[in-house]
Amino acid sequence: PPAHSHSDWIGPPDKHSNLRPVIFYVPPEESPLERRLREARQEAQACNQRFWARHNCAFRQEKEEFIYSRLKAKGLEMRDGTGQKATLNAEEMADFYKDFLSKNFRKHMQYNRDWYKRNFTITFLMGQVALVRALRWLRWKKKNLE
C-alpha cells in the first residue's frame, strides 16, 4: 500500500487457501492496546491461512486420488479419447465429499474452537479500543468546550 494510506489493504484470493490476505494499517502513534488488537488480527489471519491452505491441498489431492481410483475401477483413463479430463457423476462425488468431511470432522471442530476463541479475543480488544477512543474523544470535547 502507498505510504499515505490510512486503512487496511485487502489483496486478491490466495491460490492455496482462497482467503484474501490483509495488509494491516499501522498508525504512527499506535497504542499498546491497538497494537495487541492488530497483532491478534494478524495472528488470526495467519492461522486461517495455514489451516485452509493445508486443508485445500489435502482436499485436492484426495479428490484426484478418489477420481483416479474410481475411473481405474471402471477401466477408464483420466482423459477420454478427445483429451478431455474424465469426471465422475454427482452421486459418486457426493460419496467422496461425505467421506472427506467425516474423516476431517475433528480437524474442523478444533479449527472452529480456535476460530471462536480468536474472534472472541479480537472482539473484546475491539471493544476496549473503541471505549478508549470514545473516552479520549469525550475528554478532548470537554477540554475544548471549557
C-alpha positions as CSV (number, residue, x, y, z in Angstrom):
1,P,0.0,0.0,0.0
2,P,1.1,3.6,-0.6
3,A,2.7,5.4,2.3
4,H,-0.3,7.9,2.5
5,S,-2.8,5.1,3.0
6,H,-4.7,5.1,6.4
7,S,-6.6,1.9,6.0
8,D,-6.1,-1.9,5.7
9,W,-5.5,-3.3,2.2
10,I,-7.1,-6.5,1.1
11,G,-5.4,-8.5,-1.7
12,P,-6.7,-11.0,-4.2
13,P,-7.5,-14.5,-3.0
14,D,-4.6,-16.7,-2.3
15,K,-4.3,-19.6,-4.7
16,H,-3.9,-22.2,-2.0
17,S,-6.2,-21.1,0.8
18,N,-8.7,-19.0,-1.3
19,L,-8.5,-16.4,1.5
20,R,-7.9,-12.7,0.7
21,P,-4.8,-11.5,2.6
22,V,-4.9,-8.3,4.5
23,I,-2.1,-5.8,5.0
24,F,-3.0,-4.1,8.2
25,Y,-2.5,-0.3,8.5
26,V,-0.2,0.6,11.4
27,P,-0.9,4.1,12.7
28,P,2.1,6.2,13.5
29,E,1.1,6.6,17.2
30,E,-0.4,3.1,17.7
31,S,-1.1,2.5,21.4
32,P,-0.1,-0.8,23.1
33,L,-3.8,-1.8,23.1
34,E,-4.2,-1.0,19.5
35,R,-1.0,-3.0,18.7
36,R,-2.4,-6.0,20.6
37,L,-5.6,-5.8,18.6
38,R,-3.7,-5.6,15.3
39,E,-1.4,-8.4,16.2
40,A,-4.3,-10.6,17.3
41,R,-5.9,-10.0,13.9
42,Q,-2.7,-10.7,12.1
43,E,-2.2,-14.0,14.0
44,A,-5.8,-15.0,13.3
45,Q,-5.3,-14.3,9.6
46,A,-2.0,-16.3,9.6
47,C,-3.7,-19.3,11.4
48,N,-6.7,-19.2,8.9
49,Q,-4.2,-19.0,6.0
50,R,-2.2,-22.1,7.3
51,F,-5.3,-24.2,8.0
52,W,-7.1,-23.5,4.8
53,A,-4.0,-23.9,2.6
54,R,-3.3,-27.3,4.2
55,H,-7.0,-28.3,4.1
56,N,-7.5,-27.3,0.4
57,C,-4.2,-29.0,-0.6
58,A,-5.3,-32.3,1.1
59,F,-8.8,-31.9,-0.4
60,R,-7.5,-31.5,-4.0
61,Q,-5.0,-34.4,-3.6
62,E,-7.5,-36.8,-2.1
63,K,-10.1,-35.8,-4.7
64,E,-7.7,-36.6,-7.5
65,E,-6.8,-39.9,-6.0
66,F,-10.5,-40.7,-5.5
67,I,-11.4,-39.9,-9.1
68,Y,-8.4,-41.8,-10.4
69,S,-9.3,-44.9,-8.3
70,R,-12.9,-44.8,-9.4
71,L,-12.1,-44.4,-13.1
72,K,-9.5,-47.1,-12.9
73,A,-12.1,-49.5,-11.3
74,K,-14.3,-48.7,-14.3
75,G,-11.5,-49.4,-16.7
76,L,-11.3,-45.8,-17.8
77,E,-8.3,-43.4,-18.1
78,M,-8.0,-39.9,-16.6
79,R,-8.6,-38.4,-20.0
80,D,-11.1,-39.6,-22.6
81,G,-10.5,-40.1,-26.3
82,T,-10.8,-36.4,-27.1
83,G,-8.3,-35.4,-24.4
84,Q,-11.0,-34.1,-22.0
85,K,-10.5,-34.8,-18.4
86,A,-12.8,-37.6,-17.3
87,T,-15.2,-36.9,-14.5
88,L,-17.5,-38.8,-12.1
89,N,-21.2,-38.2,-11.7
90,A,-22.6,-36.2,-8.8
91,E,-23.5,-39.2,-6.7
92,E,-20.0,-40.6,-6.9
93,M,-18.5,-37.3,-5.9
94,A,-21.0,-37.0,-3.1
95,D,-19.5,-40.2,-1.6
96,F,-16.1,-38.5,-1.7
97,Y,-17.3,-35.3,-0.1
98,K,-19.1,-37.2,2.7
99,D,-16.1,-39.3,3.4
100,F,-13.7,-36.4,3.3
101,L,-15.8,-34.4,5.7
102,S,-16.3,-37.3,8.1
103,K,-12.5,-38.1,8.0
104,N,-11.7,-34.4,8.8
105,F,-14.5,-33.8,11.3
106,R,-12.2,-33.5,14.3
107,K,-9.8,-31.1,12.5
108,H,-12.8,-28.9,11.6
109,M,-14.1,-29.0,15.2
110,Q,-10.7,-27.9,16.5
111,Y,-10.4,-25.2,13.9
112,N,-13.9,-23.9,14.8
113,R,-13.0,-23.8,18.5
114,D,-9.8,-22.0,17.9
115,W,-11.5,-19.6,15.5
116,Y,-14.2,-18.7,18.1
117,K,-11.5,-18.1,20.7
118,R,-9.5,-15.9,18.5
119,N,-12.6,-13.9,17.4
120,F,-13.8,-13.5,20.9
121,T,-10.4,-12.1,21.9
122,I,-10.4,-9.8,18.8
123,T,-14.0,-8.6,19.6
124,F,-13.0,-8.0,23.2
125,L,-10.0,-6.0,22.2
126,M,-12.0,-4.0,19.6
127,G,-14.5,-3.1,22.4
128,Q,-11.6,-1.9,24.6
129,V,-10.1,0.1,21.8
130,A,-13.5,1.7,21.0
131,L,-14.0,2.6,24.6
132,V,-10.6,4.2,25.0
133,R,-11.1,6.2,21.8
134,A,-14.6,7.3,22.9
135,L,-13.3,8.4,26.3
136,R,-10.4,10.2,24.6
137,W,-12.8,12.0,22.3
138,L,-15.1,13.0,25.2
139,R,-12.1,14.4,27.2
140,W,-11.0,16.3,24.1
141,K,-14.5,17.6,23.6
142,K,-14.9,18.7,27.2
143,K,-11.4,20.4,27.2
144,N,-12.3,22.3,24.0
145,L,-15.7,23.5,25.4
146,E,-14.1,25.0,28.5
